[in-house]
Structures are given as C-alpha cells and as structure tokens.
Amino acid sequence: MAYYFLPPTVEEGPAGGGALFYRYKLTRANSVLQRTDGSYYSVRTPSVDETQSALYYYPGGHKNLISDAERTSLIAAGYGANIIEE
C-alpha cells in the first residue's frame, strides 16, 4: 500500500480581464516544506534556498509518494486531508 501527498490548492479569480471571466476562478497549487525544527509551512513559489534548506519539499501540483513516517508527520501537522492511499 502506497501513500501520496497532494499539497493544498487555492482558488483565485477572476480568471481574466473581461466581464465574463469575473465569474471564473483558477486553481493554483502551493508547495509544502518541512523546516529543520519539524514544522511545516505552505508557500506558492519557494526559493532555491528554501527548497535546499528544507528537510522535505513537496512541490505543489504534484502527487508526491511519501513514507509511513512522513504520512504520520503530515497528519500531525494538519495535512491529513491531503493524503491519499492507493
């Protein structure tokens, strides 16, 4: 059994400049990083320094394979709804 982490997304709008686009929103993905102290944070576009200094980096918009230990840690941090099992 494998576990996957899908980082959270945000709905942003309007999708364009015209009057019709004001009703539509676009889904944007956030990335999740784990700091060296074990805490997690979410950011839209992490810098290279942030990704290199993080213990774990889960890029937004991707299905990330995670271990049982990562799963437990992500659930404890409040990201349990973003974990799927296949």
LOMIZA-365383 format. One record per residue: z, x, y of N, C-alpha, C in turn; residue in one letter; residue number from 0. Coordinates in pm, 1 decimal, always signed. Layout:
BEGIN
site nw = Z	nu = X	nv = Y	caw = Z	cau = X	cav = Y	cw = Z	cu = X	cv = Y	rest = A	nr = NUM
...
# end
This chain:
BEGIN
site nw = +0.0	nu = +83.6	nv = -116.6	caw = +0.0	cau = +0.0	cav = +0.0	cw = +0.0	cu = +89.0	cv = +124.2	rest = M	nr = 0
site nw = -89.5	nu = +59.8	nv = +215.0	caw = -103.0	cau = +139.3	cav = +337.0	cw = -61.8	cu = +56.6	cv = +458.0	rest = A	nr = 1
site nw = -4.3	nu = +124.3	nv = +556.6	caw = +34.9	cau = +60.4	cav = +681.4	cw = -49.4	cu = +116.3	cv = +795.3	rest = Y	nr = 2
site nw = -87.4	nu = +27.6	nv = +885.9	caw = -167.4	cau = +66.4	cav = +1001.8	cw = -100.6	cu = +15.4	cv = +1128.9	rest = Y	nr = 3
site nw = -111.9	nu = +94.2	nv = +1233.9	caw = -57.4	cau = +58.2	cav = +1363.8	cw = -171.4	cu = +32.5	cv = +1460.3	rest = F	nr = 4
site nw = -171.0	nu = -86.8	nv = +1520.0	caw = -269.6	cau = -123.9	cav = +1621.1	cw = -197.1	cu = -126.6	cv = +1756.1	rest = L	nr = 5
site nw = -219.0	nu = -27.8	nv = +1841.9	caw = -149.9	cau = -24.8	cav = +1970.9	cw = -173.8	cu = -153.2	cv = +2050.8	rest = P	nr = 6
site nw = -78.8	nu = -189.2	nv = +2136.5	caw = -89.6	cau = -314.4	cav = +2211.8	cw = -208.8	cu = -316.8	cv = +2307.1	rest = P	nr = 7
site nw = -251.7	nu = -438.6	nv = +2338.6	caw = -362.4	cau = -458.3	cav = +2431.8	cw = -316.2	cu = -543.4	cv = +2549.3	rest = T	nr = 8
site nw = -395.1	nu = -542.5	nv = +2655.9	caw = -366.3	cau = -618.1	cav = +2777.0	cw = -492.9	cu = -692.6	cv = +2816.3	rest = V	nr = 9
site nw = -477.2	nu = -817.6	nv = +2860.2	caw = -590.2	cau = -895.4	cav = +2910.6	cw = -599.2	cu = -876.1	cv = +3061.7	rest = E	nr = 10
site nw = -714.3	nu = -829.7	nv = +3109.0	caw = -734.2	cau = -806.9	cav = +3252.1	cw = -853.9	cu = -885.9	cv = +3301.7	rest = E	nr = 11
site nw = -844.1	nu = -931.4	nv = +3422.0	caw = -954.8	cau = -1005.0	cav = +3479.7	cw = -947.0	cu = -1000.8	cv = +3629.8	rest = G	nr = 12
site nw = -1045.2	nu = -1043.4	nv = +3696.4	caw = -1167.2	cau = -1102.7	cav = +3643.0	cw = -1259.8	cu = -998.0	cv = +3580.4	rest = P	nr = 13
site nw = -1350.3	nu = -1045.4	nv = +3495.5	caw = -1439.3	cau = -957.3	cav = +3422.5	cw = -1555.2	cu = -905.4	cv = +3506.9	rest = A	nr = 14
site nw = -1577.7	nu = -963.4	nv = +3622.8	caw = -1687.8	cau = -918.7	cav = +3707.9	cw = -1671.1	cu = -971.1	cv = +3849.1	rest = G	nr = 15
site nw = -1772.7	nu = -946.5	nv = +3930.0	caw = -1764.6	cau = -982.7	cav = +4070.0	cw = -1815.6	cu = -1120.6	cv = +4105.3	rest = G	nr = 16
site nw = -1894.1	nu = -1180.7	nv = +4019.2	caw = -1949.8	cau = -1312.2	cav = +4050.2	cw = -1849.9	cu = -1423.5	cv = +4027.8	rest = G	nr = 17
site nw = -1880.0	nu = -1540.8	nv = +4083.0	caw = -1789.2	cau = -1655.3	cav = +4072.9	cw = -1764.3	cu = -1696.8	cv = +3928.0	rest = A	nr = 18
site nw = -1863.7	nu = -1687.2	nv = +3842.0	caw = -1846.5	cau = -1726.3	cav = +3702.4	cw = -1755.5	cu = -1630.1	cv = +3625.9	rest = L	nr = 19
site nw = -1750.9	nu = -1505.9	nv = +3667.6	caw = -1672.5	cau = -1406.3	cav = +3595.7	cw = -1522.7	cu = -1416.9	cv = +3624.6	rest = F	nr = 20
site nw = -1482.6	nu = -1490.0	nv = +3725.4	caw = -1341.4	cau = -1500.8	cav = +3758.6	cw = -1260.8	cu = -1571.0	cv = +3649.3	rest = Y	nr = 21
site nw = -1327.0	nu = -1648.0	nv = +3564.6	caw = -1257.3	cau = -1716.1	cav = +3455.7	cw = -1237.1	cu = -1628.3	cv = +3334.1	rest = R	nr = 22
site nw = -1311.0	nu = -1521.7	nv = +3322.0	caw = -1308.6	cau = -1439.4	cav = +3201.8	cw = -1223.0	cu = -1315.0	cv = +3219.8	rest = Y	nr = 23
site nw = -1159.8	nu = -1275.5	nv = +3110.2	caw = -1078.2	cau = -1155.2	cav = +3109.5	cw = -1129.3	cu = -1061.4	cv = +3001.7	rest = K	nr = 24
site nw = -1102.5	nu = -933.0	nv = +3019.8	caw = -1141.5	cau = -830.9	cav = +2923.6	cw = -1016.6	cu = -775.1	cv = +2855.7	rest = L	nr = 25
site nw = -1027.6	nu = -747.6	nv = +2727.4	caw = -916.7	cau = -688.2	cav = +2653.5	cw = -922.8	cu = -537.1	cv = +2668.8	rest = T	nr = 26
site nw = -812.4	nu = -479.0	nv = +2714.4	caw = -802.4	cau = -333.7	cav = +2731.9	cw = -690.2	cu = -281.1	cv = +2643.7	rest = R	nr = 27
site nw = -712.2	nu = -167.3	nv = +2580.9	caw = -613.7	cau = -110.2	cav = +2489.2	cw = -528.0	cu = -4.3	cv = +2558.5	rest = A	nr = 28
site nw = -400.5	nu = -3.1	nv = +2522.1	caw = -308.2	cau = +100.2	cav = +2567.1	cw = -282.8	cu = +196.0	cv = +2451.4	rest = N	nr = 29
site nw = -254.8	nu = +321.2	nv = +2483.6	caw = -216.3	cau = +418.7	cav = +2382.5	cw = -64.4	cu = +424.1	cv = +2376.6	rest = S	nr = 30
site nw = -10.4	nu = +460.4	nv = +2260.9	caw = +133.7	cau = +473.4	cav = +2243.3	cw = +163.2	cu = +616.9	cv = +2202.2	rest = V	nr = 31
site nw = +262.8	nu = +675.8	nv = +2267.3	caw = +303.3	cau = +813.1	cav = +2238.2	cw = +452.4	cu = +817.5	cv = +2209.4	rest = L	nr = 32
site nw = +492.7	nu = +909.8	nv = +2122.2	caw = +634.2	cau = +929.7	cav = +2095.1	cw = +678.0	cu = +1059.9	cv = +2159.4	rest = Q	nr = 33
site nw = +780.4	nu = +1051.5	nv = +2244.1	caw = +834.8	cau = +1170.5	cav = +2309.8	cw = +914.7	cu = +1252.6	cv = +2209.1	rest = R	nr = 34
site nw = +950.3	nu = +1374.2	nv = +2249.3	caw = +1027.9	cau = +1461.7	cav = +2161.3	cw = +1169.3	cu = +1410.0	cv = +2138.1	rest = T	nr = 35
site nw = +1220.2	nu = +1322.2	nv = +2225.9	caw = +1353.8	cau = +1264.6	cav = +2204.8	cw = +1350.3	cu = +1143.5	cv = +2112.1	rest = D	nr = 36
site nw = +1231.1	nu = +1106.5	nv = +2062.8	caw = +1216.5	cau = +996.1	cav = +1968.9	cw = +1178.8	cu = +863.5	cv = +2030.9	rest = G	nr = 37
site nw = +1182.2	nu = +852.4	nv = +2162.9	caw = +1146.1	cau = +726.6	cav = +2228.2	cw = +993.9	cu = +715.0	cv = +2239.0	rest = S	nr = 38
site nw = +947.6	nu = +591.3	nv = +2251.0	caw = +805.0	cau = +563.3	cav = +2262.2	cw = +773.0	cu = +510.6	cv = +2400.8	rest = Y	nr = 39
site nw = +649.4	nu = +532.2	nv = +2443.9	caw = +600.9	cau = +470.5	cav = +2567.5	cw = +452.7	cu = +443.0	cv = +2554.9	rest = Y	nr = 40
site nw = +409.5	nu = +345.3	nv = +2634.2	caw = +270.9	cau = +299.9	cav = +2631.4	cw = +203.6	cu = +337.6	cv = +2762.1	rest = S	nr = 41
site nw = +79.9	nu = +384.5	nv = +2752.3	caw = +5.2	cau = +426.5	cav = +2871.2	cw = -142.8	cu = +397.1	cv = +2848.8	rest = V	nr = 42
site nw = -213.2	nu = +362.4	nv = +2955.7	caw = -355.8	cau = +329.1	cav = +2943.1	cw = -438.3	cu = +452.4	cv = +2907.6	rest = R	nr = 43
site nw = -431.9	nu = +553.9	nv = +2988.9	caw = -511.7	cau = +674.6	cav = +2964.5	cw = -421.3	cu = +796.8	cv = +2971.2	rest = T	nr = 44
site nw = -371.5	nu = +841.9	nv = +2856.6	caw = -282.4	cau = +958.0	cav = +2857.2	cw = -357.6	cu = +1086.2	cv = +2891.6	rest = P	nr = 45
site nw = -287.9	nu = +1176.5	nv = +2956.7	caw = -347.8	cau = +1305.2	cav = +2990.4	cw = -346.6	cu = +1395.9	cv = +2867.3	rest = S	nr = 46
site nw = -419.0	nu = +1504.6	nv = +2874.8	caw = -422.1	cau = +1601.5	cav = +2764.7	cw = -282.7	cu = +1658.4	cv = +2743.2	rest = V	nr = 47
site nw = -210.9	nu = +1687.6	nv = +2851.3	caw = -74.9	cau = +1740.2	cav = +2839.5	cw = +17.7	cu = +1641.6	cv = +2768.7	rest = D	nr = 48
site nw = +3.5	nu = +1513.3	nv = +2800.3	caw = +86.6	cau = +1411.8	cav = +2735.3	cw = +59.5	cu = +1404.8	cv = +2585.9	rest = E	nr = 49
site nw = -67.3	nu = +1407.4	nv = +2547.9	caw = -100.6	cau = +1396.9	cav = +2405.2	cw = -58.0	cu = +1521.6	cv = +2328.9	rest = T	nr = 50
site nw = -66.2	nu = +1639.0	nv = +2391.4	caw = -28.4	cau = +1761.9	cav = +2323.2	cw = +123.1	cu = +1777.8	cv = +2310.9	rest = Q	nr = 51
site nw = +198.4	nu = +1722.8	nv = +2406.2	caw = +343.9	cau = +1737.3	cav = +2400.5	cw = +411.3	cu = +1625.6	cv = +2320.6	rest = S	nr = 52
site nw = +337.5	nu = +1522.0	nv = +2282.9	caw = +394.2	cau = +1409.5	cav = +2208.2	cw = +411.6	cu = +1445.1	cv = +2061.0	rest = A	nr = 53
site nw = +516.3	nu = +1389.0	nv = +2000.0	caw = +533.9	cau = +1405.8	cav = +1855.3	cw = +424.8	cu = +1331.0	cv = +1780.2	rest = L	nr = 54
site nw = +400.5	nu = +1206.4	nv = +1823.6	caw = +292.8	cau = +1125.5	cav = +1766.0	cw = +212.9	cu = +1062.2	cv = +1878.6	rest = Y	nr = 55
site nw = +83.5	nu = +1052.5	nv = +1856.4	caw = -7.4	cau = +991.7	cav = +1953.5	cw = -94.0	cu = +890.8	cv = +1879.8	rest = Y	nr = 56
site nw = -86.3	nu = +765.1	nv = +1923.6	caw = -165.6	cau = +657.2	cav = +1864.6	cw = -263.4	cu = +608.4	cv = +1970.6	rest = Y	nr = 57
site nw = -390.3	nu = +649.5	nv = +1961.6	caw = -487.3	cau = +609.4	cav = +2063.9	cw = -513.9	cu = +458.7	cv = +2061.6	rest = P	nr = 58
site nw = -521.0	nu = +400.9	nv = +2180.1	caw = -547.1	cau = +258.4	cav = +2193.1	cw = -686.5	cu = +222.6	cv = +2145.3	rest = G	nr = 59
site nw = -700.2	nu = +105.0	nv = +2088.7	caw = -829.4	cau = +58.8	cav = +2040.6	cw = -865.8	cu = +110.5	cv = +1903.4	rest = G	nr = 60
site nw = -771.5	nu = +175.9	nv = +1836.5	caw = -797.0	cau = +231.3	cav = +1703.6	cw = -695.4	cu = +177.9	cv = +1604.2	rest = H	nr = 61
site nw = -735.8	nu = +175.2	nv = +1480.0	caw = -648.4	cau = +136.3	cav = +1369.6	cw = -593.0	cu = +266.5	cv = +1312.3	rest = K	nr = 62
site nw = -464.7	nu = +292.7	nv = +1336.7	caw = -402.0	cau = +420.4	cav = +1302.1	cw = -323.4	cu = +410.2	cv = +1172.1	rest = N	nr = 63
site nw = -358.9	nu = +491.4	nv = +1072.7	caw = -285.2	cau = +497.9	cav = +947.4	cw = -150.3	cu = +563.8	cv = +974.8	rest = L	nr = 64
site nw = -40.7	nu = +500.4	nv = +928.8	caw = +92.3	cau = +554.8	cav = +953.8	cw = +169.9	cu = +567.7	cv = +823.2	rest = I	nr = 65
site nw = +269.3	nu = +654.8	nv = +823.6	caw = +355.2	cau = +675.0	cav = +707.1	cw = +470.0	cu = +573.9	cv = +710.5	rest = S	nr = 66
site nw = +548.3	nu = +570.6	nv = +603.6	caw = +663.3	cau = +480.7	cav = +599.1	cw = +766.0	cu = +516.6	cv = +706.5	rest = D	nr = 67
site nw = +785.7	nu = +646.2	nv = +730.5	caw = +880.5	cau = +689.3	cav = +833.2	cw = +834.2	cu = +648.1	cv = +972.3	rest = A	nr = 68
site nw = +705.2	nu = +663.5	nv = +999.3	caw = +651.0	cau = +619.8	cav = +1128.5	cw = +664.3	cu = +469.2	cv = +1143.8	rest = E	nr = 69
site nw = +637.5	nu = +396.0	nv = +1036.4	caw = +649.3	cau = +249.6	cav = +1038.6	cw = +791.5	cu = +208.4	cv = +1076.1	rest = R	nr = 70
site nw = +890.2	nu = +268.2	nv = +1012.0	caw = +1030.2	cau = +236.7	cav = +1040.2	cw = +1065.3	cu = +266.4	cv = +1184.7	rest = T	nr = 71
site nw = +1019.3	nu = +379.3	nv = +1234.3	caw = +1046.9	cau = +419.6	cav = +1372.3	cw = +979.2	cu = +326.8	cv = +1472.7	rest = S	nr = 72
site nw = +855.7	nu = +286.9	nv = +1445.5	caw = +783.4	cau = +196.0	cav = +1535.4	cw = +847.3	cu = +57.0	cv = +1537.0	rest = L	nr = 73
site nw = +893.7	nu = +10.3	nv = +1422.1	caw = +961.2	cau = -119.5	cav = +1416.2	cw = +1089.9	cu = -114.6	cv = +1498.1	rest = I	nr = 74
site nw = +1165.4	nu = -6.3	nv = +1484.4	caw = +1289.6	cau = +9.0	cav = +1560.2	cw = +1263.4	cu = +14.5	cv = +1710.4	rest = A	nr = 75
site nw = +1146.5	nu = +64.7	nv = +1749.6	caw = +1111.0	cau = +75.5	cav = +1891.8	cw = +1052.1	cu = -54.6	cv = +1946.8	rest = A	nr = 76
site nw = +1034.1	nu = -156.2	nv = +1862.4	caw = +984.1	cau = -284.6	cav = +1909.2	cw = +835.5	cu = -307.8	cv = +1890.6	rest = G	nr = 77
site nw = +769.8	nu = -222.5	nv = +1814.3	caw = +626.0	cau = -236.6	cav = +1791.0	cw = +594.3	cu = -296.7	cv = +1654.4	rest = Y	nr = 78
site nw = +689.9	nu = -365.1	nv = +1592.3	caw = +670.6	cau = -421.4	cav = +1459.7	cw = +556.6	cu = -521.2	cv = +1449.3	rest = G	nr = 79
site nw = +531.7	nu = -595.6	nv = +1555.8	caw = +424.4	cau = -695.2	cav = +1554.6	cw = +285.9	cu = -630.6	cv = +1551.4	rest = A	nr = 80
site nw = +278.4	nu = -502.6	nv = +1583.0	caw = +150.2	cau = -432.0	cav = +1587.7	cw = +120.7	cu = -355.3	cv = +1458.9	rest = N	nr = 81
site nw = +202.5	nu = -373.5	nv = +1357.2	caw = +182.9	cau = -304.4	cav = +1229.4	cw = +126.1	cu = -403.4	cv = +1128.9	rest = I	nr = 82
site nw = +19.4	nu = -360.7	nv = +1062.2	caw = -40.5	cau = -443.2	cav = +957.2	cw = -35.5	cu = -369.3	cv = +826.0	rest = I	nr = 83
site nw = -40.4	nu = -444.5	nv = +719.7	caw = -31.0	cau = -389.1	cav = +584.7	cw = -158.7	cu = -424.1	cv = +508.9	rest = E	nr = 84
site nw = -217.6	nu = -325.8	nv = +449.3	caw = -340.3	cau = -350.4	cav = +371.1	cw = -330.3	cu = -284.5	cv = +236.0	rest = E	nr = 85
# end
